[in-house]
Amino acid sequence: MFAKTLELAQSSEAKRTMYTRLVLGAVTIGVLAKTIWFARIGPLQQRGLVDFDDFHIVAQRVWLGDVHQAYQLDKLFQMQREMFGATNFLPWTYPPQFNVLIAPLALLPIGLAYFLFTAATLAFFLVTLRAIAGRAFALVLVVMFPALAVTLSCGQNGFLTAGLIGLICLNVEKRDASGQVFAGLALAAMVIKPHLAVAMAVYLLITRRWVTLLTAAIGVLASSVLCTLLFGPQIWPALFDAVRASASYLERGSYPLFRMISSYAALHTLGVAPALAFWGQAICAGLALLAIGVAVARKLSPRTALGVAALVSVMISPYAYDYDLPIVGIGLALLIPDLTRAASSAERGIIYALILVAGAYGMLETAGLKVSQGAHHAVKHQMIPAVGAFAVVLLLALILRILLRRCHDTQGTQDQSAVLHNAGHPL
């Protein structure tokens, strides 16, 4: 019943138009509201800091010539105090390519910078998603709405990374070389968050998309050389030191683990020791990557295998957050045709519910903490269970079960037809 209620969004052209306008209207209102919030108008002058505030700080440091200092947490805290009069635990561990991308944001006031960055990346994601989803676009929007809301609320780059993953999926199976090259360029651009590109790289390796992989490798190398020229060789030790430091922050539970969607977060918030939780993350990531190999080996369609790879993309790194979930929207859009044919109404309802939970849980917990503890709450994040992480794992397991069951049923039907055909034509 739950699935059929949600699927009313695609039941007719009029319904598709209505639901699309409702979701996009709500998202537009959210972007405008957050633009005012970031602009610090009136009573919002004393607001807390979120991810996009760091984006704006780092963009300014690019022009000042000392962006490498942003990778040191104590220096970043000082920059936050100088710019906003407040601090928040938002370590900077992005590759220098992302510094180049966001540098123009420093030329604008932060409210306008947020609006342009979020509107542009959101539009990019929506155009890519629509090209993939087709008639299911409205349904995917409805199911992904919490993930869209949480991404725009903090000004993160989840729309950009999801759009890039979508571009890979749209172009990698094209027969002409230009499609392969374009997919490779999109993969190269994922250097801004390389842990989200691992699953796609594995898919390309398994399917022997050498032109795409070579293009991506050249693109990453060229952008790395450019960053070295722009920021100096010291940018790389600064990045690697920040990444190493982030591992200790993660072990101590300094990050808001309840907003993470990784197996590490799920295990650690259950009380599992950090070292064992990291092993659990490695095992889950390995099994998730194996799912891509299974999809290819069982000769599922390229669209289906790419859908599995998109889902796996958010399961590799222990640092995956709820604002990375728009990539799951790309996976859902790719898999909708298979799920419509092979999954029961109850199974589809569970799939939609798991995505909704993964997207909404962290946002609801954050809102509850602000109400109960205040805007500057001090709380042991590791004591709050990372429910969204469990939802993502169960999502992949259920979808893979449905796909393999359909593959088995199809193979069984083909074998039966072959037996009947041979019985009618004895040697």
C-alpha positions in Angstrom: 0.0 0.0 0.0 2.9 2.4 0.9 4.6 1.7 -2.4 1.4 2.2 -4.4 0.7 5.5 -2.6 4.1 6.9 -3.5 3.9 5.5 -7.1 0.8 7.6 -7.7 3.4 10.3 -8.5 4.0 8.6 -11.8 0.5 7.2 -12.5 -0.4 9.8 -15.1 1.1 12.8 -16.9 -1.0 15.2 -14.7 0.2 13.5 -11.5 3.8 13.5 -12.7 3.6 17.2 -13.4 1.9 18.0 -10.1 4.3 16.0 -7.9 7.3 17.4 -9.7 6.2 20.9 -9.2 5.4 20.3 -5.5 8.9 18.8 -4.8 10.7 21.4 -6.9 8.6 24.2 -5.3 9.5 23.0 -1.8 13.2 22.7 -2.7 13.1 26.2 -4.2 11.6 27.6 -1.0 14.3 25.8 1.0 17.1 27.3 -1.1 15.7 30.8 -0.7 15.3 30.3 3.0 18.8 29.0 3.5 20.1 31.9 1.3 18.7 34.3 3.9 20.1 32.1 6.7 23.6 32.1 5.2 23.4 35.9 4.6 23.1 36.4 8.4 20.2 38.8 8.1 18.8 40.2 11.3 18.7 37.8 14.2 20.6 35.2 12.2 23.9 37.1 12.7 24.7 34.8 15.6 23.9 31.5 13.8 26.1 28.4 14.0 28.5 27.3 11.3 27.8 24.5 8.7 29.8 23.1 5.8 29.3 25.9 3.3 30.8 28.3 5.7 34.0 26.4 5.4 33.7 26.4 1.6 33.6 30.2 1.7 36.5 30.5 4.1 38.7 28.2 2.0 37.7 30.0 -1.2 39.1 33.3 0.4 42.3 31.6 1.5 42.9 30.5 -2.1 43.1 34.2 -3.1 45.2 35.1 0.0 47.7 32.4 -1.0 47.7 30.4 2.2 45.0 27.8 1.6 47.3 25.0 2.8 46.8 26.4 6.3 43.1 25.5 6.2 44.1 21.8 6.4 45.3 22.4 10.0 42.4 22.3 12.3 43.7 24.9 14.8 44.4 27.4 11.9 40.9 26.7 10.5 39.3 27.4 13.8 41.2 30.7 13.9 39.9 31.5 10.4 36.3 30.7 11.4 36.6 33.0 14.4 38.0 35.8 12.3 35.3 35.5 9.7 32.2 34.5 11.7 33.1 35.0 15.4 32.3 31.4 16.0 33.8 27.9 15.4 32.5 24.5 14.6 34.2 21.1 14.1 34.5 21.1 10.3 37.9 19.8 9.3 39.1 20.5 5.8 40.2 17.3 4.0 39.2 18.1 0.4 41.7 17.5 -2.4 43.1 20.8 -3.8 41.1 20.4 -7.0 38.0 21.3 -5.0 39.8 24.5 -3.7 40.1 25.6 -7.4 36.5 24.8 -8.0 35.1 26.9 -5.2 37.7 29.8 -5.4 35.2 32.1 -7.3 32.8 31.9 -4.3 35.1 34.2 -2.4 34.2 37.0 -4.9 30.6 37.1 -3.6 29.0 37.7 -0.3 28.3 34.4 1.4 24.6 34.4 1.0 24.8 35.0 -2.8 27.7 32.5 -3.0 25.6 29.8 -1.4 22.6 30.6 -3.6 24.6 30.4 -6.9 26.6 27.3 -5.8 23.5 25.4 -4.6 21.2 26.4 -7.4 23.8 25.5 -10.1 24.7 22.1 -8.6 21.1 21.3 -7.9 20.1 22.2 -11.5 22.9 20.0 -12.8 21.8 17.1 -10.6 18.1 17.5 -11.6 18.8 17.6 -15.3 21.0 14.5 -15.1 18.5 12.7 -12.9 15.6 13.5 -15.3 17.6 12.2 -18.3 18.1 8.9 -16.4 14.7 8.5 -14.7 12.4 9.5 -17.5 8.8 8.9 -16.5 9.9 7.9 -13.0 11.4 11.4 -12.4 8.6 12.5 -10.1 8.6 9.3 -8.1 12.4 9.5 -7.5 12.1 13.2 -6.4 9.4 12.2 -3.8 11.5 9.4 -2.4 14.7 11.4 -2.4 13.2 14.6 -0.9 14.7 14.2 2.6 18.1 13.7 1.0 17.7 16.8 -1.1 16.6 18.8 1.9 19.6 17.8 4.1 22.0 18.5 1.2 20.8 22.0 0.6 20.5 22.8 4.3 24.2 22.6 4.9 25.3 23.8 1.4 27.2 20.6 0.7 28.4 19.3 -2.7 26.1 16.2 -2.8 24.3 17.5 -5.9 27.5 18.0 -7.8 28.9 14.5 -7.0 25.6 12.8 -7.8 25.4 14.7 -11.1 28.9 13.6 -12.0 28.0 10.0 -11.2 24.9 10.4 -13.3 27.0 11.7 -16.2 29.2 8.6 -16.1 26.1 6.4 -16.2 24.6 8.3 -19.1 27.8 8.1 -21.3 29.8 5.1 -20.4 27.7 2.6 -22.4 27.6 4.8 -25.5 29.3 3.1 -28.5 31.0 6.2 -29.8 34.4 7.2 -28.4 33.2 10.6 -27.4 30.8 9.1 -24.9 33.6 7.1 -23.3 35.8 10.2 -23.1 33.0 12.3 -21.6 32.4 9.6 -19.0 36.1 9.6 -18.2 36.1 13.4 -17.7 33.2 13.1 -15.3 35.0 10.4 -13.4 38.2 12.6 -13.3 36.1 15.4 -11.8 35.1 13.0 -9.0 38.6 13.6 -7.7 36.9 16.2 -5.5 35.5 13.3 -3.5 37.5 10.3 -4.7 36.0 7.8 -2.2 32.6 8.2 -3.9 34.1 7.3 -7.3 35.6 3.9 -6.2 32.6 1.8 -7.1 32.3 3.4 -10.6 36.0 2.8 -11.2 35.6 -0.8 -10.2 32.6 -1.2 -12.6 34.7 0.3 -15.5 37.6 -2.0 -14.6 35.4 -5.1 -14.6 33.7 -4.1 -17.9 37.1 -3.1 -19.4 36.2 0.4 -20.3 39.9 1.3 -20.9 39.3 4.6 -22.8 37.2 5.9 -19.9 39.7 4.8 -17.3 42.6 6.3 -19.3 40.8 9.6 -19.8 40.0 9.7 -16.1 43.6 9.0 -15.1 44.9 11.7 -17.5 42.4 14.2 -16.1 43.3 13.5 -12.5 47.0 13.8 -13.3 46.6 17.0 -15.2 44.5 18.6 -12.5 47.0 17.6 -9.8 49.8 19.2 -11.8 47.7 22.4 -12.1 47.0 22.4 -8.4 50.7 22.0 -7.6 51.5 25.0 -9.8 48.8 27.1 -8.3 49.3 26.2 -4.6 52.8 25.0 -4.4 54.0 21.5 -3.6 53.2 22.1 0.1 49.5 21.6 -0.6 50.0 17.8 -0.8 51.7 17.2 2.6 49.0 19.5 4.1 46.2 17.3 2.6 47.8 14.0 3.6 48.3 15.3 7.2 44.7 16.4 7.3 43.5 13.0 6.1 45.6 11.2 8.7 44.3 13.5 11.4 40.7 12.9 10.3 41.2 9.2 11.1 41.9 10.0 14.7 38.9 12.4 14.9 36.7 9.6 13.5 38.1 7.1 16.1 37.4 9.5 18.9 33.8 10.1 17.7 34.4 13.8 17.0 32.3 13.7 13.8 28.5 13.5 14.1 28.4 9.8 13.5 24.6 9.6 13.6 24.6 11.6 10.3 26.9 9.1 8.6 25.7 6.3 6.4 28.8 4.1 6.6 29.1 0.7 8.2 31.8 2.1 10.5 29.4 4.6 11.9 26.7 2.0 12.4 29.1 -0.4 14.2 30.8 2.2 16.3 27.6 3.8 17.6 26.6 0.3 18.7 29.6 0.2 20.9 32.0 -1.7 18.7 35.7 -0.6 19.2 37.0 1.7 16.5 39.6 -0.9 15.2 36.9 -3.6 14.8 34.5 -1.0 13.3 37.1 -0.2 10.7 37.4 -3.9 9.9 33.7 -4.1 9.6 33.7 -1.2 7.2 36.3 -2.9 5.1 34.4 -6.1 5.0 31.1 -4.4 4.1 32.9 -2.3 1.4 34.4 -5.4 -0.1 31.1 -7.2 -0.2 29.4 -4.2 -1.7 32.1 -4.1 -4.5 31.5 -7.8 -5.0 27.9 -7.0 -5.7 29.0 -5.1 -8.7 31.0 -8.0 -9.9 28.0 -10.3 -9.4 25.7 -8.0 -11.4 28.2 -8.0 -14.3 28.9 -11.7 -14.1 25.2 -12.6 -14.0 24.8 -10.6 -17.2 22.4 -8.1 -15.8 21.8 -5.2 -18.2 24.4 -2.4 -18.1 21.7 0.0 -16.8 21.0 -2.4 -13.9 24.7 -3.0 -13.1 25.3 0.8 -13.1 22.4 1.2 -10.8 24.0 -1.3 -8.4 27.4 0.6 -8.7 25.7 3.9 -7.9 24.2 2.4 -4.7 27.6 0.9 -3.7 29.3 4.3 -4.2 28.1 5.6 -0.8 29.1 2.4 1.0 32.9 2.4 0.5 34.2 5.1 2.8 33.7 5.4 6.6 33.2 9.1 6.0 30.0 8.9 3.9 27.3 11.3 5.1 23.6 11.7 4.5 24.3 14.6 2.1 26.0 12.1 -0.2 22.7 10.3 -0.7 21.7 12.1 -3.9 23.9 9.5 -5.6 21.4 6.9 -4.4 18.8 8.8 -6.4 20.8 8.1 -9.5 20.9 4.4 -8.6 17.2 4.3 -7.9 16.4 6.0 -11.2 18.5 3.4 -13.0 16.9 0.5 -11.2 13.2 1.6 -11.2 12.4 -0.4 -14.4 13.8 -3.6 -12.9 12.1 -3.0 -9.5 8.8 -2.3 -11.2 8.9 -5.6 -13.0 10.6 -7.9 -10.4 9.8 -6.5 -6.9 6.5 -6.9 -5.1 4.6 -3.9 -3.9 5.7 -4.7 -0.3 9.4 -5.0 -1.4 9.2 -1.7 -3.3 7.6 -0.1 -0.2 10.5 -1.3 1.9 13.0 0.1 -0.6 11.4 3.5 -0.6 11.1 3.5 3.2 14.8 2.7 3.6 15.8 5.6 1.3 13.5 7.9 3.2 14.9 6.9 6.6 18.5 7.2 5.4 17.8 10.7 4.2 15.7 12.0 7.0 17.2 10.4 10.1 20.2 12.6 10.6 18.2 15.8 9.9 15.6 14.9 12.4 18.1 13.9 15.1 19.9 17.2 14.5 16.7 19.2 14.8 15.8 17.3 18.0 19.2 18.0 19.5 18.9 21.7 18.8 15.5 21.8 20.5 16.6 19.9 23.6 20.2 21.1 23.9 20.3 24.4 22.1 21.9 25.5 18.9 25.4 24.9 20.3 24.7 21.5 21.8 27.4 19.4 23.4 26.6 15.8 23.0 28.4 12.5 22.7 27.7 11.9 19.0 28.9 8.3 19.2 26.0 7.6 21.7 23.4 8.2 19.0 22.9 5.2 16.7 23.6 5.7 13.0 20.3 4.3 11.8 20.8 5.7 8.3 23.8 3.4 7.8 21.7 0.3 8.5 19.2 1.5 6.0 21.8 1.8 3.2 23.1 -1.7 3.9 19.7 -3.3 3.9 18.8 -1.3 0.8 21.6 -2.9 -1.2 21.0 -6.4 0.1 17.2 -6.3 -0.7 17.7 -4.9 -4.2 20.5 -7.4 -5.0 18.2 -10.2 -3.8 15.4 -9.0 -6.0 17.7 -8.7 -9.1 19.2 -12.1 -8.7 15.9 -13.7 -8.1 14.6 -12.2 -11.3 17.7 -13.3 -13.1 17.2 -16.9 -11.8 13.6 -16.9 -12.8 14.4 -15.7 -16.2 17.1 -18.3 -16.6 14.7 -21.0 -15.4 12.1 -20.0 -18.0 14.7 -20.0 -20.8 15.9 -23.5 -19.7 12.4 -24.8 -19.6 11.7 -23.4 -23.1 14.9 -25.0 -24.4 13.8 -28.4 -23.0 10.4 -28.1 -24.6 11.9 -27.0 -27.9 14.3 -30.0 -27.9 11.5 -32.4 -27.0 9.6 -31.3 -30.1 12.7 -31.7 -32.3 14.4 -35.0 -31.3 17.8 -35.8 -32.8 
